[in-house]
Amino acid sequence: MKLIVLNLPREFDEQKLESMFKVHGPVISCSLVIDENRGVSKGFGFIEMEHEDDAMIAIEKLHGKKMKQSRIRVKPAE
């Protein structure tokens, strides 16, 4: 199941993003959307998890988690 993660800190990297999710189950892929001009994260990315049940648990545990000054949002990618 593919998820979108929004409101991430700009200094976040793919390794940090993946480690947030892999505690909830196997991660197939992880990618941050990068601003080509500045070379930093645009503040969102995608995670694909192997099992839908694990993805739903990750949403439940991580959606609304406070990181820096904002709360991240995690939901199924459309």
N, C-alpha and C positions, 0 to 999 in steps of 0.2 A: 504494500500500500504506500502510495506516495503522499507525503505531507509537505506543506509549506510552513515555514517558520518566519514570522515577521517581528519587527522591532528589535532586532539583534544589535548589540553594540558594534560600532563601525570597525573596531580593532579585532573583532572575532575572526578566527580562521576556520577552515574546514575541519581541522583536527579537533578543535574545541567543540564545534557543532556535532561532529560524529560522536565524540565521547559522551555528550549529554544524552544521546539517544541509545547508544549501544548497551547501556545498563538496563534498558527495557527490552532488549531483544536484538537479533541479528540485523545489521544495517547492510543493505545491498549497495546503495550509493548515497553520496552526499555532495552537494555543490552549493557554493555561495555565489550570489550574483555580484560581480565586481564592476566598479566604476572604472572604465578603461582609461579615463584621463588622469585620475588620481591614484589608481592601483589599490584602492581600499574597498571593502565591502559596502554595498548599497544598503545594508541593514536587513537583508532577507536572503533566504536560501531554501533548498529543497532536500528532503531526506526520503529515501525509499527504504522501507522496512520489509523484511521477508514475510512476516506474518501479520495479518490484519489485527489479530487480538493484541499483539505487542504494540502495534501502532496506536490502537485505541487507548491502551494503558499509558503510553508516552504522552498522548494528547491530554489525558486526565491529569497526569503528574506535572507536566511542563507548561501547559497553557496558563498564562497569568503569572508565571514565575518572574520575580523581580530581578532584573539585571541592569546594573548601573541606575539610571534615573527612570527607566521605563519597565513595563511588563511585556514579556514576549507573548506572542500569539502563535498558537499551533493549531492547524486544522488540515483536513484532507485537501490535497491539491486538486483542482478541477481541470 
